[in-house]
Structure formats: structure tokens, C-alpha cells
Amino acid sequence: MRDIAARKGGDPVVVLTCYTAPMAQFLDPHVDILLVGDSLGMVVYGMDTTLAVTVDMMIAHGQAAMRGSRKAMVVVDMPFGSYGESPAQAYRNAARILAETGCTAVKLEGGVEMAETVRFLVDRGVPVMGHVGLKPQMVHATGGFRAQGRTEAEAEHVRADARAIAEAGAFSLVVEGTWEPVARQITEEVGCVTIGIGGSPLCDGQVLVTEDILGLFNDFQPKFVKRYAELGAQVSEAAAAYAAEVKARRFPGPEHCFGVKKAEPQKG
């Protein structure tokens, strides 16, 4: 965690989401942080929002990511309803996540209203990554998935949230779906590392959902996503080829079966 905090204003911090052990193995050599995001509710489970994700789900996927990680820091999201009631509730659930997964830190959404909780956790040895700007867990209260900071009043609200969470002791701060000049100002103002997602190229690091950059999640594509592969199409093509071979009885062949002798080469 200290290594990440020391990257403020230095080499950009590379972050991708991760929900499984095999994906962690693929990503681990290339990233600084694996974020087990509550986005798994939509990406893995087909939910419309992240609101139904549970602590048990986050722990299970956190454990999976930890099994596949060797060098990257693993951060696990605290889901909706697991920390907003009180600092004590937040500590109980954060402590459980840390203990049962072995991850390094937890992430929670919120600004000024969550500063006391962040301080409570940090004072008790829980490393916290904050999350301001567009907050998916509060999507119903904030009018849907829309960029934040468009007006001066909105911009000051997001900046105040960022300052409060940074001053409360968060080692890092995700700035999501925020007007670029505002995300840039936040990065200049706060002392902790900022991680942009639809924020600013001048944030101290960047995060995206892995399935988005790989073309494995097609329900919608946010403006801030860049596709680096189209694996979804390849998956579909592979499944179609497999189905065709099964239907034509071309698969499995003798080489895929036990107790079947290889055909002897014919003599000329």
C-alpha cells in the first residue's frame, strides 16, 4: 500500500477489475492493483445495478482473485448496505473482508458524509480506497448514470467529497464519471493517489472493468471505455465451431478418447 501511495505525481498506477482466479493470473503481471469491484453484480451475475451484491459475494470473489494474484495489490469493494449505517457496521464488515480474503484494502463509495467512517476504519488499521464522483451504489439518488461536476455547484460538491475522504486517511481515491477539469483539480488538490475512470488523463492512475476492455460485456459501453480486444466475438465463434463438430460427430475424435488405439499407418 505504501508503494502505491508513494506514486502520487509519479508513474501512473495501473488498475483493472478482477473477479476470478484465472483472470487474476492473466492480469497480475501487468497491473499494480486488482480491484474486486461490486461491478461483478452486472458483469458476472447479470444484475441491472450493483445494489443487490452482498458481502458474501464480495468475499468469495475476493478469495478467488487472491488465489490468482502474486504481486498486485488486491482491493475489495464494500457493497451497498455494508457500511453506510455506522462506522461500527463498516468496521465489522471491512474486518471480515480483510480476514476472510487476505486482501490488502477495501473500497467504499461516498464523500463528506462518509469521512467519519473512513477515519474510523483507518484509525483501526483498515486501509481504505475511496470513491467519489459518479457513485454506482447511489445511482437512484443521484439521477442515474450521468457525469458529475457539470455545473460549478456540482463541481464544488465533488471536490469537497474528494478532500474530505483524502483528509480522512484514504490512501487512494477513485474519481469516476467526473468532468475532466474537475477530476484534474481533485488530483492537484488531494494528497492521496487518484485513480480515474471517466475522470482525467492527469489522474495518478486509471482503472477500467476488464470485461469492458476485452469485449466480454456488451450490455452497454460507457464513453470512457476503450476496447483493446473483441473476445466476445471469438467466444461466440468458438462455441459455434464446437457445436457444429458435435452435431456432425466430428468431435470427439479418437485422439480425445480413452482406450482407443491410434490407427496404424498404412504400408505403401
matplotlib code that plots the C-alpha trace (Angstrom):
import matplotlib.pyplot as plt

x = [0.0, 2.8, 4.3, 1.1, 0.7, 4.3, 3.3, 1.5, 2.5, 4.8, 4.5, 0.7, -0.9, -2.5, -5.7, -8.1, -11.1, -10.9, -13.4, -11.8, -8.5, -7.8, -8.3, -6.1, -3.3, -3.6, -3.7, -1.3, 2.0, 0.7, -1.2, -0.5, -3.9, -6.6, -9.9, -12.6, -15.4, -19.0, -19.5, -19.4, -23.1, -23.7, -20.7, -20.9, -24.4, -26.4, -27.9, -29.2, -27.2, -24.7, -27.2, -28.0, -24.4, -23.7, -20.7, -20.6, -20.3, -17.5, -15.6, -16.0, -14.7, -12.0, -10.7, -10.7, -8.7, -6.2, -5.6, -4.5, -2.5, 1.2, 2.4, -0.6, -2.4, -5.9, -8.6, -12.2, -15.3, -17.6, -21.1, -24.2, -25.7, -22.5, -21.0, -23.5, -25.3, -22.5, -18.7, -19.0, -21.0, -18.4, -15.6, -17.3, -17.7, -14.4, -12.6, -14.4, -13.5, -9.8, -9.7, -11.5, -9.9, -6.4, -6.7, -4.8, -7.6, -11.3, -13.0, -16.2, -18.2, -19.1, -17.8, -18.3, -20.9, -18.5, -15.4, -16.1, -16.4, -13.2, -11.3, -12.8, -11.6, -8.1, -7.6, -8.3, -5.8, -8.1, -6.6, -9.3, -9.7, -12.3, -14.7, -16.2, -17.9, -20.3, -21.2, -22.9, -24.3, -26.1, -27.3, -31.0, -30.4, -28.2, -30.4, -28.8, -25.5, -24.5, -21.3, -20.7, -19.3, -21.0, -22.1, -20.0, -22.2, -21.7, -18.0, -17.5, -19.6, -17.3, -14.2, -15.4, -16.2, -12.7, -11.0, -13.0, -12.1, -8.5, -8.2, -9.9, -6.9, -7.8, -4.6, -6.2, -9.3, -11.3, -12.7, -15.5, -17.6, -16.4, -16.0, -12.3, -11.3, -12.8, -11.0, -7.8, -8.4, -9.0, -5.8, -3.9, -5.7, -5.6, -2.6, -3.6, -3.3, -6.3, -7.5, -9.6, -12.4, -14.0, -12.1, -8.9, -5.7, -3.9, -5.2, -2.4, -3.7, -6.5, -9.0, -11.4, -13.6, -11.6, -14.6, -15.2, -11.7, -11.8, -15.2, -16.8, -19.5, -21.9, -24.9, -23.6, -20.3, -19.6, -18.0, -14.8, -14.2, -11.7, -11.9, -8.5, -9.9, -13.2, -13.1, -16.8, -17.0, -14.2, -16.1, -19.2, -17.2, -15.5, -18.8, -20.4, -17.5, -17.7, -21.4, -21.1, -18.4, -20.5, -23.6, -21.6, -20.0, -16.5, -15.8, -14.7, -12.2, -10.2, -7.4, -9.8, -11.0, -9.5, -8.8, -8.9, -5.8, -4.3, -4.8, -1.8, -0.2, -0.9, 2.1, 2.7]
y = [0.0, 2.4, 1.7, 2.8, 5.9, 6.9, 7.0, 10.4, 12.5, 9.8, 6.7, 6.1, 3.4, 0.6, -0.9, -3.4, -5.2, -8.9, -11.5, -14.9, -16.7, -17.4, -13.8, -12.7, -14.9, -13.2, -9.7, -9.9, -9.4, -6.2, -4.2, -2.6, -3.2, -5.8, -4.3, -6.8, -4.4, -4.8, -4.3, -8.1, -7.8, -6.7, -8.2, -11.7, -12.1, -10.1, -7.7, -4.3, -2.4, -3.2, -2.8, -6.5, -7.5, -9.0, -9.2, -12.9, -12.5, -10.0, -12.3, -15.3, -13.3, -11.7, -15.1, -16.1, -13.1, -13.6, -17.2, -16.0, -12.9, -12.9, -9.3, -7.0, -5.4, -6.7, -4.3, -5.5, -3.3, -3.0, -3.5, -1.3, -1.7, -3.0, 0.3, 3.2, 2.5, 3.4, 3.3, 0.2, -1.6, -0.6, -1.9, -5.3, -5.9, -4.5, -6.6, -9.7, -9.0, -8.5, -11.5, -13.9, -12.9, -11.8, -8.7, -5.5, -2.9, -2.2, 0.4, 2.3, 5.0, 8.3, 11.8, 14.2, 12.0, 9.0, 10.8, 9.9, 6.2, 6.3, 7.8, 5.2, 2.4, 3.9, 4.5, 0.8, -0.5, -0.9, 0.6, 2.4, 3.3, 6.0, 6.6, 9.9, 11.5, 9.1, 6.6, 3.5, 2.5, 5.8, 5.8, 6.1, 9.1, 11.0, 10.7, 7.8, 7.1, 10.7, 12.5, 14.6, 18.1, 19.7, 22.9, 24.9, 23.7, 20.1, 20.6, 22.0, 19.2, 16.6, 18.4, 18.7, 15.0, 14.2, 16.5, 15.0, 11.4, 12.2, 14.1, 11.2, 9.0, 7.1, 6.0, 6.3, 7.7, 6.6, 9.5, 8.2, 9.8, 13.3, 16.3, 16.3, 19.7, 18.7, 15.4, 17.2, 19.8, 17.0, 15.3, 18.6, 19.3, 16.0, 14.3, 10.8, 8.9, 9.5, 6.7, 7.9, 6.1, 8.6, 11.2, 12.8, 11.5, 13.5, 11.4, 9.4, 6.2, 4.6, 1.8, 0.1, -3.0, -5.8, -7.3, -3.9, -3.6, -7.3, -7.0, -9.6, -7.3, -5.8, -4.7, -1.1, 0.6, 3.8, 6.7, 6.3, 2.7, 1.7, -1.7, -3.5, -6.8, -8.3, -11.6, -11.9, -12.4, -15.1, -16.9, -17.0, -18.2, -20.9, -22.1, -22.2, -24.3, -26.7, -27.1, -27.8, -30.5, -32.2, -32.2, -33.6, -36.2, -34.8, -34.2, -36.0, -37.8, -40.9, -38.8, -37.3, -40.8, -43.2, -46.8, -46.1, -47.2, -44.9, -46.0, -47.9, -46.1, -47.9, -49.5, -48.3]
z = [0.0, 0.8, -2.6, -4.2, -2.0, -3.0, -6.6, -6.2, -9.1, -10.4, -12.6, -13.3, -11.3, -13.4, -12.1, -13.6, -12.1, -11.4, -10.1, -10.7, -10.1, -13.8, -14.7, -11.8, -13.2, -16.6, -15.3, -12.3, -14.2, -15.8, -13.1, -9.8, -8.3, -8.9, -7.9, -7.0, -7.8, -7.0, -10.7, -10.7, -10.0, -13.5, -15.3, -13.7, -12.4, -14.9, -12.4, -13.5, -10.8, -8.1, -5.3, -4.7, -4.3, -0.9, 1.4, 0.9, -2.8, -2.5, -0.2, -2.5, -5.5, -3.4, -2.3, -6.0, -7.0, -4.2, -5.3, -8.7, -7.6, -6.9, -7.0, -7.5, -4.5, -4.2, -3.1, -2.5, -2.8, 0.2, -1.3, -0.8, 2.7, 4.3, 5.7, 5.5, 8.7, 11.1, 11.4, 13.6, 10.9, 8.4, 10.6, 11.2, 7.5, 6.5, 9.1, 7.8, 4.2, 5.1, 7.3, 5.0, 1.7, 2.8, 0.6, 1.3, 1.4, 1.0, -1.2, -0.3, -2.0, -0.6, 0.2, 3.1, 4.7, 4.8, 6.0, 9.7, 8.7, 6.6, 9.5, 11.9, 9.7, 9.0, 12.7, 13.3, 10.7, 7.7, 4.5, 2.6, -1.1, -1.5, -4.5, -5.4, -8.5, -10.1, -7.4, -8.8, -5.4, -5.2, -8.8, -7.8, -5.5, -8.0, -11.1, -12.9, -14.6, -15.6, -15.4, -12.3, -12.0, -15.0, -13.0, -10.6, -7.7, -8.7, -9.3, -5.8, -4.3, -5.9, -4.9, -1.3, -1.2, -2.5, 0.0, 2.9, 2.0, 1.4, 4.7, 6.5, 5.6, 2.4, 0.6, -2.8, -4.4, -7.4, -9.3, -11.6, -14.3, -13.5, -15.7, -16.8, -15.4, -12.0, -11.9, -12.8, -10.0, -7.5, -8.4, -7.8, -4.5, -2.6, -1.2, -2.0, -5.3, -7.6, -9.9, -12.8, -14.6, -16.9, -15.0, -16.3, -18.1, -15.4, -12.6, -10.8, -12.3, -14.3, -13.8, -16.2, -16.0, -17.5, -19.3, -21.0, -22.4, -23.6, -25.3, -23.0, -21.7, -24.3, -22.3, -22.6, -23.3, -21.3, -23.1, -21.1, -22.1, -24.8, -26.3, -26.6, -27.8, -29.0, -27.2, -27.1, -30.8, -30.6, -27.8, -29.9, -32.9, -30.9, -29.4, -32.9, -34.2, -31.3, -31.7, -35.4, -34.8, -32.1, -34.3, -37.2, -34.9, -35.8, -32.1, -30.1, -32.4, -31.5, -30.1, -27.5, -26.2, -23.7, -24.7, -28.5, -30.4, -32.9, -36.4, -37.8, -40.7, -44.0, -45.8, -49.3]

ax = plt.figure().add_subplot(projection="3d")
ax.plot(x, y, z, "-o")
ax.set_aspect("equal")
plt.show()
